[in-house]
Amino acid sequence: MLIEKQSSYTILKLSEDQKKNESENILEFHKNFNEKYHNFKNDNLILDFSSLNNMELEEILLFSQKSKTHKKENKSFVIVCKELDYSTLPSELITVPTLGEAKDLIEIEDIERDLGF
């Protein structure tokens, strides 16, 4: 797992080795994510899976519990995933097709929190 900290968010990506066997490595990424979550639990998070071509709904749903927990702490949790039927996702799981949209969404959510929404 690659971790890229920015001032207002942290991006987590698959490492080059993890990209080789996509479905198996999503499980490995999920395991690493859970083990290291304490390191970035206070950050707005972007899980960037844009390098993957065929992510399954079940793989995205692996992160739904952490997403709920993270949002309860008043932090953003956004998953970047292209080529997915977004209408099949639960409403509490925020998923966008590009990294730029994820960054924009976090900025908007930060503004909403600052305004007390």
VMD Tcl script that builds the backbone (N, CA, C; Angstrom):
set m [mol new atoms 351]
animate dup $m
set s [atomselect $m all]
$s set {name element resname resid chain x y z} {
  {N N MET 1 A 0.849 -1.173 0.000}
  {CA C MET 1 A 0.000 0.000 0.000}
  {C C MET 1 A 0.891 1.231 0.000}
  {N N LEU 2 A 0.570 2.164 -0.888}
  {CA C LEU 2 A 1.285 3.433 -0.950}
  {C C LEU 2 A 0.460 4.486 -0.226}
  {N N ILE 3 A 1.123 5.302 0.584}
  {CA C ILE 3 A 0.454 6.343 1.357}
  {C C ILE 3 A 1.040 7.690 0.968}
  {N N GLU 4 A 0.156 8.594 0.570}
  {CA C GLU 4 A 0.570 9.936 0.156}
  {C C GLU 4 A -0.199 10.958 0.982}
  {N N LYS 5 A 0.489 11.595 1.940}
  {CA C LYS 5 A -0.161 12.580 2.809}
  {C C LYS 5 A -0.101 13.962 2.170}
  {N N GLN 6 A -1.240 14.617 2.165}
  {CA C GLN 6 A -1.356 16.003 1.716}
  {C C GLN 6 A -1.839 16.820 2.912}
  {N N SER 7 A -1.973 18.110 2.735}
  {CA C SER 7 A -2.362 18.957 3.865}
  {C C SER 7 A -3.784 18.676 4.348}
  {N N SER 8 A -4.719 18.390 3.435}
  {CA C SER 8 A -6.110 18.210 3.870}
  {C C SER 8 A -6.647 16.798 3.671}
  {N N TYR 9 A -5.821 15.882 3.183}
  {CA C TYR 9 A -6.271 14.499 2.980}
  {C C TYR 9 A -5.072 13.571 2.830}
  {N N THR 10 A -5.339 12.284 2.907}
  {CA C THR 10 A -4.341 11.249 2.676}
  {C C THR 10 A -4.867 10.325 1.591}
  {N N ILE 11 A -4.015 10.038 0.609}
  {CA C ILE 11 A -4.383 9.135 -0.476}
  {C C ILE 11 A -3.713 7.786 -0.227}
  {N N LEU 12 A -4.494 6.722 -0.305}
  {CA C LEU 12 A -3.977 5.361 -0.187}
  {C C LEU 12 A -4.180 4.662 -1.515}
  {N N LYS 13 A -3.113 4.031 -2.026}
  {CA C LYS 13 A -3.157 3.365 -3.330}
  {C C LYS 13 A -2.565 1.972 -3.218}
  {N N LEU 14 A -2.885 1.164 -4.218}
  {CA C LEU 14 A -2.225 -0.130 -4.347}
  {C C LEU 14 A -0.762 0.088 -4.727}
  {N N SER 15 A 0.120 -0.728 -4.165}
  {CA C SER 15 A 1.509 -0.689 -4.592}
  {C C SER 15 A 1.612 -1.343 -5.968}
  {N N GLU 16 A 2.745 -1.191 -6.614}
  {CA C GLU 16 A 2.931 -1.789 -7.939}
  {C C GLU 16 A 2.750 -3.302 -7.890}
  {N N ASP 17 A 3.245 -3.945 -6.835}
  {CA C ASP 17 A 3.082 -5.398 -6.698}
  {C C ASP 17 A 1.619 -5.780 -6.540}
  {N N GLN 18 A 0.860 -4.968 -5.808}
  {CA C GLN 18 A -0.552 -5.274 -5.575}
  {C C GLN 18 A -1.393 -5.123 -6.833}
  {N N LYS 19 A -0.948 -4.328 -7.783}
  {CA C LYS 19 A -1.717 -4.107 -9.010}
  {C C LYS 19 A -1.710 -5.332 -9.927}
  {N N LYS 20 A -0.763 -6.226 -9.750}
  {CA C LYS 20 A -0.600 -7.355 -10.668}
  {C C LYS 20 A -1.750 -8.353 -10.609}
  {N N ASN 21 A -2.211 -8.709 -9.435}
  {CA C ASN 21 A -3.317 -9.652 -9.279}
  {C C ASN 21 A -4.425 -8.918 -8.537}
  {N N GLU 22 A -5.278 -8.236 -9.283}
  {CA C GLU 22 A -6.209 -7.263 -8.727}
  {C C GLU 22 A -7.092 -7.782 -7.595}
  {N N SER 23 A -7.871 -8.816 -7.845}
  {CA C SER 23 A -8.850 -9.226 -6.828}
  {C C SER 23 A -8.181 -9.756 -5.566}
  {N N GLU 24 A -7.138 -10.539 -5.714}
  {CA C GLU 24 A -6.428 -11.063 -4.555}
  {C C GLU 24 A -5.784 -9.936 -3.771}
  {N N ASN 25 A -5.286 -8.942 -4.485}
  {CA C ASN 25 A -4.571 -7.868 -3.825}
  {C C ASN 25 A -5.477 -6.813 -3.206}
  {N N ILE 26 A -6.720 -6.758 -3.616}
  {CA C ILE 26 A -7.680 -5.898 -2.913}
  {C C ILE 26 A -7.841 -6.437 -1.488}
  {N N LEU 27 A -7.890 -7.742 -1.355}
  {CA C LEU 27 A -7.988 -8.344 -0.022}
  {C C LEU 27 A -6.745 -8.030 0.801}
  {N N GLU 28 A -5.584 -8.088 0.185}
  {CA C GLU 28 A -4.340 -7.745 0.870}
  {C C GLU 28 A -4.327 -6.261 1.243}
  {N N PHE 29 A -4.764 -5.403 0.329}
  {CA C PHE 29 A -4.848 -3.968 0.602}
  {C C PHE 29 A -5.793 -3.718 1.776}
  {N N HIS 30 A -6.941 -4.380 1.772}
  {CA C HIS 30 A -7.922 -4.228 2.854}
  {C C HIS 30 A -7.316 -4.633 4.190}
  {N N LYS 31 A -6.590 -5.725 4.201}
  {CA C LYS 31 A -5.930 -6.180 5.437}
  {C C LYS 31 A -4.916 -5.141 5.906}
  {N N ASN 32 A -4.066 -4.655 4.993}
  {CA C ASN 32 A -3.076 -3.623 5.346}
  {C C ASN 32 A -3.751 -2.342 5.820}
  {N N PHE 33 A -4.819 -1.985 5.148}
  {CA C PHE 33 A -5.578 -0.788 5.508}
  {C C PHE 33 A -6.078 -0.885 6.947}
  {N N ASN 34 A -6.668 -2.016 7.300}
  {CA C ASN 34 A -7.173 -2.195 8.663}
  {C C ASN 34 A -6.051 -2.186 9.700}
  {N N GLU 35 A -4.924 -2.793 9.363}
  {CA C GLU 35 A -3.792 -2.830 10.287}
  {C C GLU 35 A -3.190 -1.444 10.520}
  {N N LYS 36 A -3.181 -0.604 9.491}
  {CA C LYS 36 A -2.534 0.705 9.583}
  {C C LYS 36 A -3.518 1.860 9.771}
  {N N TYR 37 A -4.779 1.531 9.910}
  {CA C TYR 37 A -5.817 2.561 9.997}
  {C C TYR 37 A -5.530 3.583 11.097}
  {N N HIS 38 A -4.996 3.149 12.219}
  {CA C HIS 38 A -4.724 4.071 13.327}
  {C C HIS 38 A -3.781 5.209 12.922}
  {N N ASN 39 A -2.965 4.995 11.891}
  {CA C ASN 39 A -2.026 6.031 11.435}
  {C C ASN 39 A -2.701 7.180 10.696}
  {N N PHE 40 A -3.877 6.933 10.137}
  {CA C PHE 40 A -4.550 7.984 9.371}
  {C C PHE 40 A -6.026 8.103 9.702}
  {N N LYS 41 A -6.415 7.651 10.888}
  {CA C LYS 41 A -7.825 7.723 11.270}
  {C C LYS 41 A -8.305 9.158 11.476}
  {N N ASN 42 A -7.389 10.094 11.668}
  {CA C ASN 42 A -7.765 11.494 11.857}
  {C C ASN 42 A -7.664 12.319 10.578}
  {N N ASP 43 A -7.405 11.661 9.454}
  {CA C ASP 43 A -7.255 12.345 8.165}
  {C C ASP 43 A -8.487 12.110 7.294}
  {N N ASN 44 A -8.755 13.034 6.394}
  {CA C ASN 44 A -9.698 12.758 5.313}
  {C C ASN 44 A -9.007 11.742 4.408}
  {N N LEU 45 A -9.732 10.709 3.999}
  {CA C LEU 45 A -9.111 9.619 3.246}
  {C C LEU 45 A -9.649 9.486 1.833}
  {N N ILE 46 A -8.725 9.207 0.922}
  {CA C ILE 46 A -9.070 8.830 -0.443}
  {C C ILE 46 A -8.425 7.478 -0.702}
  {N N LEU 47 A -9.242 6.483 -0.997}
  {CA C LEU 47 A -8.723 5.185 -1.422}
  {C C LEU 47 A -8.754 5.201 -2.943}
  {N N ASP 48 A -7.581 5.226 -3.550}
  {CA C ASP 48 A -7.483 5.399 -4.991}
  {C C ASP 48 A -7.271 4.054 -5.687}
  {N N PHE 49 A -8.353 3.533 -6.279}
  {CA C PHE 49 A -8.299 2.293 -7.044}
  {C C PHE 49 A -8.462 2.576 -8.538}
  {N N SER 50 A -8.124 3.779 -8.952}
  {CA C SER 50 A -8.311 4.167 -10.354}
  {C C SER 50 A -7.412 3.382 -11.306}
  {N N SER 51 A -6.373 2.759 -10.798}
  {CA C SER 51 A -5.478 1.976 -11.652}
  {C C SER 51 A -6.056 0.597 -11.988}
  {N N LEU 52 A -7.131 0.228 -11.314}
  {CA C LEU 52 A -7.743 -1.085 -11.551}
  {C C LEU 52 A -8.843 -0.976 -12.592}
  {N N ASN 53 A -8.971 -1.996 -13.400}
  {CA C ASN 53 A -9.959 -1.974 -14.472}
  {C C ASN 53 A -11.296 -2.606 -14.096}
  {N N ASN 54 A -11.282 -3.660 -13.343}
  {CA C ASN 54 A -12.520 -4.399 -13.085}
  {C C ASN 54 A -12.732 -4.656 -11.605}
  {N N MET 55 A -13.052 -3.635 -10.872}
  {CA C MET 55 A -13.346 -3.829 -9.456}
  {C C MET 55 A -14.777 -4.281 -9.299}
  {N N GLU 56 A -14.981 -5.235 -8.431}
  {CA C GLU 56 A -16.311 -5.775 -8.174}
  {C C GLU 56 A -16.956 -5.034 -7.001}
  {N N LEU 57 A -18.268 -5.026 -6.996}
  {CA C LEU 57 A -19.018 -4.393 -5.916}
  {C C LEU 57 A -18.605 -4.960 -4.560}
  {N N GLU 58 A -18.435 -6.262 -4.481}
  {CA C GLU 58 A -18.068 -6.918 -3.221}
  {C C GLU 58 A -16.734 -6.400 -2.683}
  {N N GLU 59 A -15.818 -6.072 -3.594}
  {CA C GLU 59 A -14.518 -5.545 -3.170}
  {C C GLU 59 A -14.663 -4.143 -2.588}
  {N N ILE 60 A -15.486 -3.332 -3.190}
  {CA C ILE 60 A -15.743 -1.984 -2.667}
  {C C ILE 60 A -16.424 -2.069 -1.302}
  {N N LEU 61 A -17.348 -2.990 -1.173}
  {CA C LEU 61 A -18.102 -3.118 0.070}
  {C C LEU 61 A -17.233 -3.541 1.257}
  {N N LEU 62 A -16.049 -4.077 1.005}
  {CA C LEU 62 A -15.133 -4.414 2.092}
  {C C LEU 62 A -14.822 -3.197 2.968}
  {N N PHE 63 A -14.924 -2.012 2.377}
  {CA C PHE 63 A -14.532 -0.782 3.075}
  {C C PHE 63 A -15.717 -0.033 3.687}
  {N N SER 64 A -16.908 -0.589 3.597}
  {CA C SER 64 A -18.092 0.143 4.055}
  {C C SER 64 A -18.097 0.376 5.569}
  {N N GLN 65 A -17.663 -0.596 6.350}
  {CA C GLN 65 A -17.670 -0.416 7.807}
  {C C GLN 65 A -16.695 0.677 8.232}
  {N N LYS 66 A -15.493 0.660 7.668}
  {CA C LYS 66 A -14.514 1.706 8.006}
  {C C LYS 66 A -15.009 3.070 7.536}
  {N N SER 67 A -15.700 3.107 6.410}
  {CA C SER 67 A -16.255 4.362 5.916}
  {C C SER 67 A -17.241 4.936 6.931}
  {N N LYS 68 A -18.124 4.104 7.440}
  {CA C LYS 68 A -19.100 4.556 8.446}
  {C C LYS 68 A -18.394 5.056 9.694}
  {N N THR 69 A -17.415 4.300 10.170}
  {CA C THR 69 A -16.660 4.688 11.367}
  {C C THR 69 A -15.947 6.018 11.150}
  {N N HIS 70 A -15.334 6.163 10.000}
  {CA C HIS 70 A -14.573 7.362 9.682}
  {C C HIS 70 A -15.486 8.590 9.631}
  {N N LYS 71 A -16.634 8.436 9.023}
  {CA C LYS 71 A -17.577 9.553 8.911}
  {C C LYS 71 A -18.166 9.935 10.260}
  {N N LYS 72 A -18.322 8.970 11.160}
  {CA C LYS 72 A -18.799 9.290 12.508}
  {C C LYS 72 A -17.821 10.196 13.241}
  {N N GLU 73 A -16.550 10.109 12.850}
  {CA C GLU 73 A -15.519 10.963 13.435}
  {C C GLU 73 A -15.398 12.296 12.695}
  {N N ASN 74 A -16.369 12.567 11.819}
  {CA C ASN 74 A -16.444 13.827 11.081}
  {C C ASN 74 A -15.292 14.010 10.095}
  {N N LYS 75 A -14.905 12.920 9.440}
  {CA C LYS 75 A -13.858 12.939 8.425}
  {C C LYS 75 A -14.409 12.352 7.135}
  {N N SER 76 A -13.859 12.785 6.013}
  {CA C SER 76 A -14.291 12.298 4.705}
  {C C SER 76 A -13.624 10.967 4.376}
  {N N PHE 77 A -14.346 10.132 3.645}
  {CA C PHE 77 A -13.860 8.829 3.204}
  {C C PHE 77 A -14.386 8.634 1.790}
  {N N VAL 78 A -13.495 8.714 0.803}
  {CA C VAL 78 A -13.898 8.661 -0.605}
  {C C VAL 78 A -13.108 7.564 -1.309}
  {N N ILE 79 A -13.802 6.775 -2.117}
  {CA C ILE 79 A -13.165 5.725 -2.900}
  {C C ILE 79 A -13.191 6.135 -4.370}
  {N N VAL 80 A -12.031 6.070 -5.020}
  {CA C VAL 80 A -11.924 6.361 -6.449}
  {C C VAL 80 A -11.902 5.023 -7.185}
  {N N CYS 81 A -12.904 4.851 -8.053}
  {CA C CYS 81 A -13.015 3.605 -8.796}
  {C C CYS 81 A -13.735 3.874 -10.100}
  {N N LYS 82 A -13.096 3.550 -11.205}
  {CA C LYS 82 A -13.736 3.753 -12.498}
  {C C LYS 82 A -14.454 2.469 -12.909}
  {N N GLU 83 A -15.301 2.597 -13.908}
  {CA C GLU 83 A -16.015 1.452 -14.481}
  {C C GLU 83 A -16.796 0.654 -13.434}
  {N N LEU 84 A -17.641 1.341 -12.704}
  {CA C LEU 84 A -18.469 0.711 -11.696}
  {C C LEU 84 A -19.877 1.257 -11.823}
  {N N ASP 85 A -20.867 0.428 -11.579}
  {CA C ASP 85 A -22.251 0.890 -11.592}
  {C C ASP 85 A -22.529 1.526 -10.228}
  {N N TYR 86 A -22.426 2.847 -10.186}
  {CA C TYR 86 A -22.542 3.567 -8.918}
  {C C TYR 86 A -23.926 3.451 -8.301}
  {N N SER 87 A -24.931 3.138 -9.095}
  {CA C SER 87 A -26.288 3.008 -8.565}
  {C C SER 87 A -26.444 1.781 -7.676}
  {N N THR 88 A -25.516 0.830 -7.751}
  {CA C THR 88 A -25.604 -0.380 -6.926}
  {C C THR 88 A -24.953 -0.210 -5.559}
  {N N LEU 89 A -24.272 0.904 -5.345}
  {CA C LEU 89 A -23.572 1.124 -4.084}
  {C C LEU 89 A -24.506 1.666 -3.012}
  {N N PRO 90 A -24.277 1.300 -1.758}
  {CA C PRO 90 A -25.053 1.910 -0.680}
  {C C PRO 90 A -24.754 3.400 -0.582}
  {N N SER 91 A -25.730 4.175 -0.187}
  {CA C SER 91 A -25.585 5.634 -0.175}
  {C C SER 91 A -24.507 6.126 0.793}
  {N N GLU 92 A -24.201 5.380 1.821}
  {CA C GLU 92 A -23.199 5.826 2.787}
  {C C GLU 92 A -21.765 5.635 2.288}
  {N N LEU 93 A -21.596 4.943 1.180}
  {CA C LEU 93 A -20.263 4.703 0.621}
  {C C LEU 93 A -20.046 5.646 -0.560}
  {N N ILE 94 A -19.182 6.646 -0.378}
  {CA C ILE 94 A -18.949 7.664 -1.400}
  {C C ILE 94 A -17.876 7.166 -2.368}
  {N N THR 95 A -18.260 7.034 -3.628}
  {CA C THR 95 A -17.358 6.548 -4.668}
  {C C THR 95 A -17.455 7.467 -5.875}
  {N N VAL 96 A -16.307 7.844 -6.411}
  {CA C VAL 96 A -16.238 8.731 -7.576}
  {C C VAL 96 A -15.295 8.124 -8.609}
  {N N PRO 97 A -15.412 8.536 -9.880}
  {CA C PRO 97 A -14.578 7.927 -10.926}
  {C C PRO 97 A -13.163 8.489 -11.077}
  {N N THR 98 A -12.887 9.677 -10.527}
  {CA C THR 98 A -11.545 10.251 -10.707}
  {C C THR 98 A -10.988 10.811 -9.400}
  {N N LEU 99 A -9.677 10.878 -9.346}
  {CA C LEU 99 A -8.999 11.428 -8.172}
  {C C LEU 99 A -9.326 12.912 -8.003}
  {N N GLY 100 A -9.435 13.630 -9.107}
  {CA C GLY 100 A -9.787 15.050 -9.038}
  {C C GLY 100 A -11.135 15.269 -8.377}
  {N N GLU 101 A -12.107 14.424 -8.723}
  {CA C GLU 101 A -13.430 14.533 -8.094}
  {C C GLU 101 A -13.365 14.217 -6.611}
  {N N ALA 102 A -12.527 13.266 -6.227}
  {CA C ALA 102 A -12.378 12.925 -4.807}
  {C C ALA 102 A -11.813 14.111 -4.028}
  {N N LYS 103 A -10.803 14.761 -4.585}
  {CA C LYS 103 A -10.208 15.937 -3.933}
  {C C LYS 103 A -11.234 17.060 -3.810}
  {N N ASP 104 A -11.993 17.295 -4.872}
  {CA C ASP 104 A -13.033 18.333 -4.847}
  {C C ASP 104 A -14.089 18.023 -3.793}
  {N N LEU 105 A -14.492 16.773 -3.720}
  {CA C LEU 105 A -15.511 16.364 -2.758}
  {C C LEU 105 A -15.032 16.587 -1.321}
  {N N ILE 106 A -13.794 16.255 -1.051}
  {CA C ILE 106 A -13.247 16.483 0.293}
  {C C ILE 106 A -13.221 17.968 0.613}
  {N N GLU 107 A -12.849 18.781 -0.342}
  {CA C GLU 107 A -12.840 20.231 -0.128}
  {C C GLU 107 A -14.246 20.734 0.195}
  {N N ILE 108 A -15.240 20.271 -0.532}
  {CA C ILE 108 A -16.633 20.667 -0.284}
  {C C ILE 108 A -17.085 20.203 1.093}
  {N N GLU 109 A -16.770 18.950 1.452}
  {CA C GLU 109 A -17.169 18.445 2.765}
  {C C GLU 109 A -16.475 19.199 3.891}
  {N N ASP 110 A -15.217 19.591 3.696}
  {CA C ASP 110 A -14.512 20.412 4.696}
  {C C ASP 110 A -15.219 21.755 4.886}
  {N N ILE 111 A -15.625 22.375 3.789}
  {CA C ILE 111 A -16.335 23.650 3.875}
  {C C ILE 111 A -17.661 23.473 4.601}
  {N N GLU 112 A -18.384 22.417 4.281}
  {CA C GLU 112 A -19.657 22.146 4.962}
  {C C GLU 112 A -19.454 21.965 6.455}
  {N N ARG 113 A -18.406 21.224 6.843}
  {CA C ARG 113 A -18.133 21.027 8.280}
  {C C ARG 113 A -17.794 22.359 8.941}
  {N N ASP 114 A -16.988 23.202 8.252}
  {CA C ASP 114 A -16.625 24.495 8.806}
  {C C ASP 114 A -17.856 25.386 9.012}
  {N N LEU 115 A -18.842 25.237 8.111}
  {CA C LEU 115 A -20.062 26.034 8.211}
  {C C LEU 115 A -21.095 25.420 9.157}
  {N N GLY 116 A -20.807 24.212 9.648}
  {CA C GLY 116 A -21.702 23.575 10.607}
  {C C GLY 116 A -22.825 22.765 10.006}
  {N N PHE 117 A -22.705 22.374 8.752}
  {CA C PHE 117 A -23.741 21.539 8.124}
  {C C PHE 117 A -23.613 20.106 8.530}
}
mol reanalyze $m
mol bondsrecalc $m
mol representation Tube
mol addrep $m
